Amino acid sequence: MEPGSNGVAGATQRVPLPESTRRQGVIAVVRTRDVSQLSPLLEALCEAGLATIELTMTTPGVLNELAALIRRFDEACIGVGTLHAADDAERALDAGARFLVTPSAAPAVAEIARPRGGALLAGALTPTEIVRAWNDGASCVKVFPAQTVGPNYVRHIHGPYPDIPLVPSGGVGLEDIVPWITAGADAVSIGGPLIGGATEGDLTGLSARVRRALDLVVAARSS
């Protein structure tokens, strides 16, 4: 990849985000205390129509069950987040993960993801970190922790770097979706405010929250 005049590398070797993720604009981040809690939660999310689900390494044993979950919920785009180590990234892709998510720039993970067709959401916060993650080959850059900077930060970054797709994560609530998307975010990554008590088996209101999140993205993009 040859860098442009602003020092940002091109996209010739970049794996794009899955089309369903770009279309819906919402990534559900699912963390549970036990891996056995994942299946009913994923079933509820899929039934609600959510396309993209990030399972995290903070759920003990998630990689051991990942292949089975991906086979069962093959209509969903399932990825693995909170990745730090290259060998865990390999295991996630071996199990069928469609995308990988890191909390910080991770060139070693990018080197694994690209040749195998795995999209990478690489975490970064400062302009220097964002450009570095993008030049390492990220599909898009996860602005983390997003709550620290707020939606206007996307506008500021897109001033000098309009072609870097940004996905805010960390402290993003349902009420924040419109401001982030309006500011130029390609998608939003939402955990607790979307999942609610579903991690403990309380699925009440989950479908309604998913529908609201998806509707808010549509409204923001059409405004």
MDAnalysis code that builds the backbone (N, CA, C; Angstrom):
import MDAnalysis as mda
import numpy as np

u = mda.Universe.empty(669, n_residues=223, atom_resindex=np.repeat(np.arange(223), 3), trajectory=True)
u.add_TopologyAttr("name", ["N", "CA", "C"] * 223)
u.add_TopologyAttr("resid", np.arange(1, 224))
u.add_TopologyAttr("resname", ["MET", "GLU", "PRO", "GLY", "SER", "ASN", "GLY", "VAL", "ALA", "GLY", "ALA", "THR", "GLN", "ARG", "VAL", "PRO", "LEU", "PRO", "GLU", "SER", "THR", "ARG", "ARG", "GLN", "GLY", "VAL", "ILE", "ALA", "VAL", "VAL", "ARG", "THR", "ARG", "ASP", "VAL", "SER", "GLN", "LEU", "SER", "PRO", "LEU", "LEU", "GLU", "ALA", "LEU", "CYS", "GLU", "ALA", "GLY", "LEU", "ALA", "THR", "ILE", "GLU", "LEU", "THR", "MET", "THR", "THR", "PRO", "GLY", "VAL", "LEU", "ASN", "GLU", "LEU", "ALA", "ALA", "LEU", "ILE", "ARG", "ARG", "PHE", "ASP", "GLU", "ALA", "CYS", "ILE", "GLY", "VAL", "GLY", "THR", "LEU", "HIS", "ALA", "ALA", "ASP", "ASP", "ALA", "GLU", "ARG", "ALA", "LEU", "ASP", "ALA", "GLY", "ALA", "ARG", "PHE", "LEU", "VAL", "THR", "PRO", "SER", "ALA", "ALA", "PRO", "ALA", "VAL", "ALA", "GLU", "ILE", "ALA", "ARG", "PRO", "ARG", "GLY", "GLY", "ALA", "LEU", "LEU", "ALA", "GLY", "ALA", "LEU", "THR", "PRO", "THR", "GLU", "ILE", "VAL", "ARG", "ALA", "TRP", "ASN", "ASP", "GLY", "ALA", "SER", "CYS", "VAL", "LYS", "VAL", "PHE", "PRO", "ALA", "GLN", "THR", "VAL", "GLY", "PRO", "ASN", "TYR", "VAL", "ARG", "HIS", "ILE", "HIS", "GLY", "PRO", "TYR", "PRO", "ASP", "ILE", "PRO", "LEU", "VAL", "PRO", "SER", "GLY", "GLY", "VAL", "GLY", "LEU", "GLU", "ASP", "ILE", "VAL", "PRO", "TRP", "ILE", "THR", "ALA", "GLY", "ALA", "ASP", "ALA", "VAL", "SER", "ILE", "GLY", "GLY", "PRO", "LEU", "ILE", "GLY", "GLY", "ALA", "THR", "GLU", "GLY", "ASP", "LEU", "THR", "GLY", "LEU", "SER", "ALA", "ARG", "VAL", "ARG", "ARG", "ALA", "LEU", "ASP", "LEU", "VAL", "VAL", "ALA", "ALA", "ARG", "SER", "SER"])
u.atoms.positions = np.array([
    [0.835, -1.198, 0.000],
    [0.000, 0.000, 0.000],
    [0.866, 1.243, 0.000],
    [0.577, 2.135, -0.917],
    [1.332, 3.374, -0.984],
    [0.610, 4.466, -0.209],
    [1.295, 5.160, 0.700],
    [0.643, 6.221, 1.433],
    [0.315, 7.389, 0.539],
    [-0.803, 8.065, 0.841],
    [-1.196, 9.256, 0.122],
    [-0.444, 10.465, 0.629],
    [-0.850, 11.621, 0.157],
    [-0.143, 12.856, 0.516],
    [-0.276, 13.190, 1.988],
    [-1.310, 12.644, 2.643],
    [-1.469, 12.903, 4.073],
    [-0.893, 11.788, 4.931],
    [-0.141, 10.886, 4.312],
    [0.513, 9.819, 5.062],
    [-0.367, 8.633, 5.359],
    [-1.577, 8.590, 4.770],
    [-2.500, 7.499, 5.023],
    [-2.410, 6.491, 3.892],
    [-2.273, 5.221, 4.247],
    [-2.109, 4.177, 3.248],
    [-3.401, 3.928, 2.500],
    [-3.264, 3.424, 1.282],
    [-4.423, 3.100, 0.470],
    [-5.104, 1.834, 0.928],
    [-6.092, 1.369, 0.151],
    [-6.937, 0.266, 0.586],
    [-6.768, -0.991, -0.253],
    [-5.680, -1.109, -1.032],
    [-5.571, -2.208, -1.978],
    [-5.450, -3.567, -1.295],
    [-4.956, -3.621, -0.065],
    [-4.804, -4.888, 0.635],
    [-5.702, -4.957, 1.863],
    [-6.752, -4.159, 1.854],
    [-7.607, -4.052, 3.034],
    [-8.853, -4.910, 2.886],
    [-9.190, -5.670, 3.914],
    [-10.416, -6.467, 3.905],
    [-11.561, -5.581, 4.402],
    [-12.607, -5.395, 3.594],
    [-13.687, -4.500, 4.024],
    [-14.539, -5.122, 5.123],
    [-15.247, -4.268, 5.838],
    [-16.234, -4.765, 6.784],
    [-17.292, -5.561, 6.040],
    [-17.877, -6.582, 6.679],
    [-18.971, -7.306, 6.023],
    [-20.090, -6.347, 5.619],
    [-20.692, -6.595, 4.477],
    [-21.726, -5.705, 3.951],
    [-22.891, -5.560, 4.921],
    [-23.268, -6.647, 5.589],
    [-24.384, -6.569, 6.539],
    [-24.074, -5.626, 7.691],
    [-22.813, -5.579, 8.107],
    [-22.412, -4.670, 9.176],
    [-22.502, -3.229, 8.717],
    [-22.011, -2.959, 7.532],
    [-22.058, -1.604, 7.000],
    [-23.502, -1.156, 6.788],
    [-24.337, -2.077, 6.336],
    [-25.725, -1.727, 6.047],
    [-26.497, -1.394, 7.331],
    [-26.388, -2.255, 8.334],
    [-27.153, -2.030, 9.561],
    [-26.523, -0.977, 10.458],
    [-25.203, -0.934, 10.513],
    [-24.523, 0.082, 11.300],
    [-24.507, -0.144, 12.796],
    [-24.811, -1.355, 13.241],
    [-24.817, -1.667, 14.673],
    [-24.071, -2.975, 14.900],
    [-23.120, -2.951, 15.833],
    [-22.408, -4.153, 16.267],
    [-22.756, -4.393, 17.728],
    [-23.357, -5.533, 18.017],
    [-23.685, -5.884, 19.403],
    [-22.478, -6.544, 20.055],
    [-22.056, -6.007, 21.184],
    [-20.920, -6.572, 21.919],
    [-21.471, -7.406, 23.072],
    [-21.173, -8.695, 23.049],
    [-21.754, -9.635, 24.002],
    [-20.678, -10.178, 24.929],
    [-20.818, -9.867, 26.206],
    [-19.935, -10.410, 27.245],
    [-20.799, -11.151, 28.255],
    [-20.422, -12.366, 28.591],
    [-21.143, -13.123, 29.607],
    [-20.158, -13.724, 30.598],
    [-20.671, -14.073, 31.751],
    [-19.807, -14.672, 32.769],
    [-19.503, -16.128, 32.458],
    [-20.402, -16.770, 31.701],
    [-20.242, -18.188, 31.379],
    [-20.582, -18.400, 29.915],
    [-19.822, -19.222, 29.236],
    [-20.024, -19.438, 27.809],
    [-21.384, -20.064, 27.515],
    [-21.971, -20.771, 28.494],
    [-23.276, -21.395, 28.277],
    [-24.388, -20.365, 28.124],
    [-24.139, -19.124, 28.533],
    [-25.148, -18.075, 28.422],
    [-25.220, -17.486, 27.008],
    [-24.266, -17.813, 26.152],
    [-24.201, -17.183, 24.841],
    [-25.288, -17.653, 23.886],
    [-25.560, -18.931, 23.850],
    [-26.463, -19.472, 22.848],
    [-27.858, -18.853, 22.887],
    [-28.534, -18.807, 24.053],
    [-29.862, -18.187, 24.059],
    [-29.826, -16.701, 23.737],
    [-28.746, -16.040, 24.095],
    [-28.632, -14.617, 23.802],
    [-28.449, -14.386, 22.303],
    [-27.600, -15.175, 21.670],
    [-27.411, -15.058, 20.225],
    [-28.696, -15.387, 19.473],
    [-29.420, -16.379, 19.960],
    [-30.686, -16.725, 19.318],
    [-31.650, -15.546, 19.354],
    [-31.724, -14.876, 20.498],
    [-32.616, -13.721, 20.628],
    [-32.185, -12.574, 19.731],
    [-30.883, -12.328, 19.648],
    [-30.383, -11.251, 18.791],
    [-30.676, -11.540, 17.324],
    [-30.461, -12.777, 16.912],
    [-30.725, -13.140, 15.511],
    [-32.217, -13.033, 15.199],
    [-33.051, -13.477, 16.109],
    [-34.489, -13.382, 15.889],
    [-34.940, -11.931, 15.802],
    [-34.220, -11.044, 16.501],
    [-34.552, -9.617, 16.461],
    [-34.061, -8.945, 15.191],
    [-33.262, -9.662, 14.402],
    [-32.813, -9.139, 13.118],
    [-31.459, -8.475, 13.117],
    [-30.684, -8.631, 14.190],
    [-29.362, -8.017, 14.224],
    [-28.356, -8.896, 13.483],
    [-27.591, -8.280, 12.599],
    [-26.709, -9.062, 11.727],
    [-25.332, -9.315, 12.318],
    [-24.795, -8.378, 13.117],
    [-23.387, -8.436, 13.513],
    [-23.242, -8.532, 15.020],
    [-22.532, -9.554, 15.466],
    [-22.375, -9.814, 16.897],
    [-20.906, -10.056, 17.209],
    [-20.394, -9.312, 18.174],
    [-19.018, -9.478, 18.635],
    [-19.018, -10.216, 19.972],
    [-18.446, -11.395, 19.993],
    [-18.215, -12.120, 21.234],
    [-16.828, -11.742, 21.739],
    [-16.663, -11.666, 23.031],
    [-15.397, -11.153, 23.546],
    [-14.592, -12.219, 24.275],
    [-13.292, -12.012, 24.261],
    [-12.384, -12.923, 24.952],
    [-12.549, -12.872, 26.465],
    [-13.281, -11.888, 26.960],
    [-13.521, -11.805, 28.401],
    [-14.566, -12.818, 28.857],
    [-15.232, -13.495, 27.930],
    [-16.106, -14.611, 28.281],
    [-15.248, -15.874, 28.343],
    [-15.082, -16.463, 29.517],
    [-14.190, -17.630, 29.627],
    [-14.606, -18.757, 28.687],
    [-13.642, -19.284, 27.950],
    [-13.883, -20.429, 27.082],
    [-14.572, -20.116, 25.778],
    [-14.647, -18.851, 25.405],
    [-15.409, -18.489, 24.204],
    [-14.823, -19.132, 22.941],
    [-13.515, -19.232, 22.841],
    [-12.925, -19.813, 21.636],
    [-13.217, -21.300, 21.524],
    [-13.403, -21.964, 22.656],
    [-13.702, -23.395, 22.631],
    [-15.079, -23.679, 22.040],
    [-15.994, -22.738, 22.200],
    [-17.371, -22.925, 21.734],
    [-17.672, -22.148, 20.457],
    [-16.705, -21.394, 19.966],
    [-16.969, -20.470, 18.870],
    [-17.440, -21.182, 17.603],
    [-16.764, -22.235, 17.195],
    [-17.131, -22.927, 15.955],
    [-18.561, -23.449, 16.013],
    [-18.949, -24.006, 17.147],
    [-20.313, -24.535, 17.292],
    [-21.342, -23.409, 17.227],
    [-21.043, -22.283, 17.845],
    [-21.963, -21.152, 17.808],
    [-22.098, -20.593, 16.393],
    [-20.999, -20.520, 15.680],
    [-21.041, -20.001, 14.311],
    [-21.831, -20.939, 13.400],
    [-21.673, -22.248, 13.598],
    [-22.447, -23.203, 12.800],
    [-23.946, -23.073, 13.095],
    [-24.284, -22.905, 14.370],
    [-25.705, -22.834, 14.738],
    [-26.339, -21.543, 14.239],
    [-25.604, -20.428, 14.360],
    [-26.159, -19.135, 13.971],
    [-25.473, -18.638, 12.703],
    [-25.580, -19.465, 11.669],
    [-24.846, -19.161, 10.448],
    [-25.417, -17.975, 9.685],
    [-26.617, -17.503, 10.060],
    [-27.168, -16.316, 9.410],
    [-26.562, -15.025, 9.943],
    [-25.863, -15.120, 11.073],
    [-25.269, -13.943, 11.705],
    [-23.817, -13.771, 11.272],
    [-23.338, -12.555, 11.387],
    [-21.923, -12.236, 11.165],
    [-21.277, -12.156, 12.547],
    [-20.585, -13.217, 12.944],
    [-20.040, -13.319, 14.302],
    [-18.527, -13.115, 14.268],
    [-18.066, -12.245, 15.152],
    [-16.640, -11.990, 15.280],
    [-16.201, -12.112, 16.719],
    [-14.914, -11.899, 16.944],
    [-14.332, -12.032, 18.278],
    [-13.591, -10.756, 18.625],
    [-13.860, -10.231, 19.824],
    [-13.233, -8.996, 20.259],
    [-12.426, -9.145, 21.530],
    [-11.877, -8.029, 21.980],
    [-10.941, -7.974, 23.109],
    [-9.750, -8.887, 22.846],
    [-9.320, -8.923, 21.581],
    [-8.185, -9.752, 21.196],
    [-6.878, -9.005, 21.454],
    [-5.924, -9.710, 22.032],
    [-4.601, -9.151, 22.269],
    [-3.512, -9.965, 21.571],
    [-3.693, -11.278, 21.526],
    [-2.635, -12.177, 21.068],
    [-2.900, -12.698, 19.663],
    [-1.828, -12.841, 18.893],
    [-1.939, -13.329, 17.523],
    [-2.451, -14.766, 17.477],
    [-2.065, -15.591, 18.440],
    [-2.507, -16.984, 18.395],
    [-4.009, -17.096, 18.660],
    [-4.555, -16.199, 19.500],
    [-6.004, -16.188, 19.712],
    [-6.723, -15.740, 18.441],
    [-6.128, -14.801, 17.718],
    [-6.703, -14.372, 16.445],
    [-6.736, -15.538, 15.456],
    [-5.676, -16.315, 15.424],
    [-5.630, -17.496, 14.557],
    [-6.744, -18.474, 14.916],
    [-6.900, -18.729, 16.202],
    [-7.930, -19.666, 16.648],
    [-9.324, -19.163, 16.294],
    [-9.533, -17.861, 16.440],
    [-10.843, -17.291, 16.113],
    [-11.154, -17.466, 14.632],
    [-10.188, -17.189, 13.767],
    [-10.409, -17.358, 12.332],
    [-10.565, -18.829, 11.957],
    [-9.810, -19.701, 12.621],
    [-9.948, -21.133, 12.379],
    [-11.370, -21.604, 12.687],
    [-11.974, -20.996, 13.691],
    [-13.330, -21.382, 14.107],
    [-14.396, -20.770, 13.212],
    [-14.004, -19.836, 12.347],
    [-14.961, -19.250, 11.420],
    [-15.356, -17.818, 11.700],
    [-14.651, -17.133, 12.587],
    [-14.972, -15.739, 12.884],
    [-14.874, -14.893, 11.627],
    [-15.851, -14.012, 11.413],
    [-15.884, -13.160, 10.227],
    [-15.049, -11.894, 10.418],
    [-14.874, -11.488, 11.661],
    [-14.092, -10.283, 11.923],
    [-13.429, -10.385, 13.283],
    [-12.381, -9.581, 13.468],
    [-11.625, -9.521, 14.714],
    [-11.644, -8.087, 15.222],
    [-11.652, -7.955, 16.542],
    [-11.682, -6.624, 17.161],
    [-10.613, -6.556, 18.234],
    [-9.818, -5.494, 18.203],
    [-8.784, -5.305, 19.223],
    [-9.039, -4.004, 19.979],
    [-8.659, -3.932, 21.248],
    [-8.838, -2.695, 22.001],
    [-7.799, -1.637, 21.668],
    [-6.734, -2.043, 20.994],
    [-5.678, -1.101, 20.607],
    [-5.105, -1.547, 19.273],
    [-4.273, -0.706, 18.678],
    [-3.648, -1.066, 17.410],
    [-2.879, -2.379, 17.571],
    [-3.065, -3.285, 16.612],
    [-2.462, -4.618, 16.747],
    [-1.966, -5.077, 15.382],
    [-0.783, -4.624, 14.952],
    [-0.288, -4.999, 13.625],
    [-0.133, -6.499, 13.440],
    [0.199, -7.224, 14.511],
    [0.357, -8.679, 14.385],
    [-0.977, -9.339, 14.059],
    [-2.059, -8.829, 14.635],
    [-3.383, -9.368, 14.338],
    [-3.777, -9.014, 12.910],
    [-3.441, -7.809, 12.477],
    [-3.737, -7.390, 11.102],
    [-3.031, -8.285, 10.099],
    [-1.804, -8.659, 10.388],
    [-1.049, -9.513, 9.480],
    [-1.682, -10.889, 9.348],
    [-2.358, -11.334, 10.401],
    [-3.041, -12.623, 10.357],
    [-4.375, -12.497, 9.628],
    [-5.108, -11.413, 9.901],
    [-6.465, -11.260, 9.380],
    [-6.485, -11.069, 7.870],
    [-5.602, -10.227, 7.344],
    [-5.675, -9.835, 5.935],
    [-5.609, -11.011, 4.964],
    [-4.571, -11.852, 5.031],
    [-4.476, -12.928, 4.031],
    [-5.577, -13.971, 4.152],
    [-6.263, -13.999, 5.286],
    [-7.324, -14.985, 5.476],
    [-8.716, -14.392, 5.274],
    [-8.769, -13.130, 4.862],
    [-10.051, -12.515, 4.552],
    [-10.861, -12.095, 5.750],
    [-10.210, -11.958, 6.904],
    [-10.911, -11.517, 8.098],
    [-10.864, -10.005, 8.234],
    [-12.019, -9.408, 8.441],
    [-12.051, -7.966, 8.678],
    [-11.486, -7.664, 10.057],
    [-10.871, -6.498, 10.205],
    [-10.268, -6.120, 11.477],
    [-10.739, -4.742, 11.905],
    [-11.304, -4.663, 13.105],
    [-11.628, -3.400, 13.750],
    [-10.560, -3.171, 14.802],
    [-9.617, -2.304, 14.495],
    [-8.485, -2.076, 15.389],
    [-8.743, -0.861, 16.265],
    [-8.551, -1.018, 17.561],
    [-8.823, 0.057, 18.496],
    [-7.750, 1.126, 18.490],
    [-8.185, 2.378, 18.643],
    [-7.274, 3.517, 18.708],
    [-8.050, 4.708, 19.249],
    [-7.339, 5.737, 19.691],
    [-8.013, 6.927, 20.199],
    [-7.439, 8.205, 19.609],
    [-6.136, 8.397, 19.734],
    [-5.541, 9.639, 19.259],
    [-5.399, 9.623, 17.739],
    [-5.241, 10.800, 17.117],
    [-5.035, 10.818, 15.672],
    [-3.853, 9.952, 15.227],
    [-2.761, 10.004, 15.965],
    [-1.593, 9.199, 15.615],
    [-1.920, 7.713, 15.660],
    [-2.629, 7.281, 16.705],
    [-3.004, 5.872, 16.836],
    [-3.974, 5.458, 15.732],
    [-4.918, 6.331, 15.407],
    [-5.907, 6.028, 14.377],
    [-5.231, 5.807, 13.028],
    [-4.329, 6.716, 12.657],
    [-3.625, 6.587, 11.382],
    [-2.748, 5.348, 11.378],
    [-2.099, 5.065, 12.486],
    [-1.235, 3.879, 12.561],
    [-2.050, 2.602, 12.378],
    [-3.208, 2.527, 13.049],
    [-4.061, 1.344, 12.921],
    [-4.548, 1.174, 11.488],
    [-4.912, 2.280, 10.850],
    [-5.381, 2.233, 9.464],
    [-4.264, 1.800, 8.522],
    [-3.077, 2.365, 8.708],
    [-1.946, 2.005, 7.857],
    [-1.486, 0.569, 8.069],
    [-1.790, 0.002, 9.244],
    [-1.466, -1.404, 9.497],
    [-2.403, -2.345, 8.758],
    [-3.497, -1.793, 8.200],
    [-4.397, -2.622, 7.409],
    [-5.744, -2.889, 8.025],
    [-6.141, -2.106, 9.030],
    [-7.459, -2.298, 9.635],
    [-8.561, -2.041, 8.615],
    [-9.659, -2.788, 8.728],
    [-10.828, -2.551, 7.880],
    [-11.479, -1.229, 8.243],
    [-11.490, -0.935, 9.521],
    [-11.921, 0.351, 10.036],
    [-11.271, 0.506, 11.405],
    [-11.375, 1.692, 11.966],
    [-10.745, 1.943, 13.259],
    [-11.825, 2.097, 14.323],
    [-11.685, 1.332, 15.381],
    [-12.595, 1.420, 16.517],
    [-12.117, 2.542, 17.429],
    [-12.906, 3.604, 17.550],
    [-12.558, 4.716, 18.431],
    [-12.912, 4.298, 19.854],
    [-11.885, 4.055, 20.658],
    [-12.088, 3.503, 22.000],
    [-11.146, 4.156, 23.000],
    [-11.675, 4.549, 24.176],
    [-13.074, 4.551, 24.589],
    [-13.808, 5.797, 24.081],
    [-14.874, 5.562, 23.319],
    [-15.548, 6.648, 22.606],
    [-16.176, 7.678, 23.546],
    [-16.668, 7.215, 24.680],
    [-17.326, 8.135, 25.608],
    [-16.385, 9.238, 26.074],
    [-15.102, 8.965, 26.042],
    [-14.105, 9.943, 26.496],
    [-14.052, 11.167, 25.597],
    [-14.330, 10.981, 24.303],
    [-14.158, 12.076, 23.355],
    [-15.469, 12.623, 22.807],
    [-16.509, 11.806, 22.636],
    [-17.789, 12.276, 22.140],
    [-17.870, 12.334, 20.627],
    [-19.105, 12.435, 20.079],
    [-19.326, 12.348, 18.634],
    [-18.583, 13.375, 17.800],
    [-18.412, 14.603, 18.284],
    [-17.727, 15.610, 17.480],
    [-16.292, 15.217, 17.137],
    [-15.746, 14.295, 17.900],
    [-14.383, 13.834, 17.628],
    [-14.280, 13.223, 16.237],
    [-15.345, 12.503, 15.810],
    [-15.349, 11.909, 14.472],
    [-15.242, 13.003, 13.416],
    [-15.990, 14.081, 13.595],
    [-15.917, 15.195, 12.637],
    [-14.504, 15.768, 12.568],
    [-13.880, 15.920, 13.731],
    [-12.533, 16.483, 13.758],
    [-11.539, 15.560, 13.052],
    [-11.633, 14.246, 13.304],
    [-10.715, 13.302, 12.665],
    [-10.953, 13.247, 11.162],
    [-12.202, 13.311, 10.755],
    [-12.514, 13.239, 9.333],
    [-12.136, 14.504, 8.576],
    [-11.774, 15.567, 9.290],
    [-11.260, 16.748, 8.610],
    [-10.002, 16.418, 7.815],
    [-8.922, 16.026, 8.484],
    [-7.701, 15.666, 7.754],
    [-7.703, 14.244, 7.207],
    [-8.567, 13.363, 7.751],
    [-8.572, 11.956, 7.348],
    [-9.998, 11.508, 6.987],
    [-10.556, 12.042, 5.908],
    [-11.959, 11.757, 5.577],
    [-12.225, 10.321, 5.153],
    [-11.188, 9.602, 4.736],
    [-11.392, 8.258, 4.185],
    [-11.211, 7.127, 5.194],
    [-10.903, 7.462, 6.443],
    [-10.748, 6.413, 7.460],
    [-12.102, 6.154, 8.109],
    [-12.691, 4.973, 7.926],
    [-13.965, 4.673, 8.572],
    [-13.778, 4.466, 10.072],
    [-14.662, 5.063, 10.855],
    [-14.550, 5.032, 12.310],
    [-15.790, 4.404, 12.933],
    [-15.566, 3.580, 13.945],
    [-16.650, 2.931, 14.679],
    [-16.447, 3.203, 16.167],
    [-17.272, 4.051, 16.778],
    [-17.126, 4.325, 18.210],
    [-17.511, 3.115, 19.054],
    [-16.775, 2.909, 20.127],
    [-17.028, 1.796, 21.039],
    [-16.596, 2.203, 22.437],
    [-17.366, 1.783, 23.417],
    [-17.028, 2.090, 24.801],
    [-17.860, 3.251, 25.316],
    [-18.919, 2.927, 26.063],
    [-19.776, 3.973, 26.608],
    [-20.800, 4.511, 25.637],
    [-21.052, 3.800, 24.542],
    [-22.051, 4.235, 23.559],
    [-23.414, 3.683, 23.972],
    [-24.387, 4.577, 24.173],
    [-25.746, 4.177, 24.513],
    [-26.672, 4.335, 23.329],
    [-27.890, 3.858, 23.455],
    [-28.855, 3.981, 22.368],
    [-29.092, 5.445, 22.009],
    [-29.132, 6.306, 23.014],
    [-29.377, 7.721, 22.765],
    [-28.206, 8.394, 22.062],
    [-27.076, 7.714, 21.992],
    [-25.890, 8.274, 21.347],
    [-25.785, 7.901, 19.868],
    [-26.639, 6.993, 19.404],
    [-26.496, 6.483, 18.042],
    [-26.623, 7.588, 17.006],
    [-27.670, 8.383, 17.101],
    [-27.887, 9.440, 16.112],
    [-26.729, 10.431, 16.086],
    [-26.271, 10.957, 17.240],
    [-25.132, 11.885, 17.188],
    [-23.883, 11.289, 16.558],
    [-23.581, 10.023, 16.859],
    [-22.373, 9.412, 16.303],
    [-22.493, 9.207, 14.798],
    [-23.624, 8.663, 14.354],
    [-23.804, 8.412, 12.920],
    [-23.866, 9.729, 12.154],
    [-24.552, 10.700, 12.707],
    [-24.646, 12.013, 12.070],
    [-23.267, 12.658, 11.946],
    [-22.417, 12.403, 12.930],
    [-21.061, 12.971, 12.907],
    [-20.169, 12.300, 11.875],
    [-20.600, 11.133, 11.356],
    [-19.819, 10.475, 10.317],
    [-19.329, 9.082, 10.642],
    [-19.718, 8.524, 11.799],
    [-19.319, 7.154, 12.125],
    [-19.952, 6.174, 11.148],
    [-19.195, 5.165, 10.732],
    [-19.720, 4.154, 9.819],
    [-20.691, 3.205, 10.510],
    [-20.459, 2.965, 11.784],
    [-21.308, 2.089, 12.587],
    [-21.044, 2.415, 14.045],
    [-21.832, 1.834, 14.931],
    [-21.602, 1.989, 16.362],
    [-21.491, 0.602, 16.985],
    [-20.674, 0.498, 18.011],
    [-20.481, -0.739, 18.751],
    [-21.088, -0.559, 20.141],
    [-22.085, -1.388, 20.473],
    [-22.843, -1.199, 21.712],
    [-22.902, -2.493, 22.511],
    [-22.608, -2.394, 23.794],
    [-22.671, -3.542, 24.683],
    [-23.854, -3.482, 25.621],
    [-23.588, -3.134, 26.873],
    [-24.596, -3.160, 27.927],
    [-25.902, -2.455, 27.625],
    [-25.887, -1.225, 27.101],
    [-27.148, -0.528, 26.838],
    [-28.064, -1.257, 25.858],
    [-27.490, -2.054, 24.968],
    [-28.291, -2.825, 24.023],
    [-28.670, -4.186, 24.600],
    [-27.711, -4.853, 25.207],
    [-27.932, -6.225, 25.688],
    [-28.775, -6.234, 26.963],
    [-28.561, -5.257, 27.837],
    [-29.329, -5.182, 29.073],
    [-29.126, -6.407, 29.948],
    [-30.223, -6.915, 30.504],
    [-30.135, -8.075, 31.397],
    [-30.141, -9.403, 30.680],
    [-30.012, -9.374, 29.348],
    [-30.067, -10.625, 28.581],
    [-28.923, -11.562, 28.922],
    [-27.805, -11.017, 29.374],
    [-26.683, -11.884, 29.749],
    [-27.031, -12.770, 30.933],
    [-28.027, -12.355, 31.706],
    [-28.457, -13.154, 32.853],
    [-29.776, -13.865, 32.572],
    [-30.177, -13.892, 31.316],
    [-31.371, -14.629, 30.942],
    [-32.636, -13.807, 30.820],
    [-32.565, -12.514, 31.145],
    [-33.741, -11.653, 31.032],
    [-33.773, -11.048, 29.630],
    [-34.572, -11.644, 28.753],
    [-34.637, -11.198, 27.369],
    [-35.718, -10.145, 27.136],
    [-36.367, -9.734, 28.224],
    [-37.425, -8.734, 28.116],
    [-36.891, -7.434, 27.516],
    [-37.513, -7.004, 26.455],
    [-37.140, -5.727, 25.855],
    [-35.969, -5.779, 24.905],
    [-35.304, -6.929, 24.779],
    [-34.119, -6.994, 23.910],
    [-34.488, -6.736, 22.455],
    [-35.540, -7.384, 21.967],
    [-35.950, -7.176, 20.575],
    [-36.294, -5.722, 20.309],
    [-36.979, -5.103, 21.262],
    [-37.361, -3.698, 21.092],
    [-36.134, -2.801, 21.048],
    [-35.136, -3.099, 21.876],
    [-33.909, -2.295, 21.869],
    [-33.154, -2.466, 20.549],
    [-33.113, -3.700, 20.036],
    [-32.449, -3.938, 18.755],
    [-33.155, -3.166, 17.646],
    [-34.477, -3.261, 17.590],
    [-35.225, -2.549, 16.552],
    [-35.013, -1.039, 16.657],
    [-34.993, -0.542, 17.882],
    [-34.785, 0.889, 18.068],
    [-33.405, 1.303, 17.587],
    [-32.394, 0.518, 17.923],
    [-31.028, 0.832, 17.494],
    [-30.923, 0.877, 15.972],
    [-31.487, -0.119, 15.308],
    [-31.425, -0.167, 13.850],
    [-32.198, 0.992, 13.223],
    [-33.339, 1.310, 13.803],
    [-34.148, 2.428, 13.292],
    [-33.425, 3.754, 13.470],
    [-32.704, 3.893, 14.582],
    [-31.982, 5.142, 14.819],
    [-30.856, 5.356, 13.807],
    [-30.203, 4.272, 13.415],
    [-29.162, 4.382, 12.375],
    [-29.791, 4.851, 11.068],
    [-30.904, 4.249, 10.692],
    [-31.594, 4.639, 9.461],
    [-31.990, 6.103, 9.516],
    [-32.543, 6.526, 10.654],
    [-32.970, 7.911, 10.800],
    [-31.790, 8.864, 10.700],
    [-30.683, 8.498, 11.328],
    [-29.501, 9.374, 11.298],
    [-28.933, 9.489, 9.895],
    [-28.893, 8.396, 9.174],
    [-28.337, 8.415, 7.824],
    [-29.221, 9.161, 6.827],
    [-30.508, 9.239, 7.120],
    [-31.425, 9.911, 6.205],
    [-31.653, 11.360, 6.568],
    [-31.048, 11.813, 7.657],
    [-31.275, 13.199, 8.097],
    [-30.388, 14.174, 7.337],
])
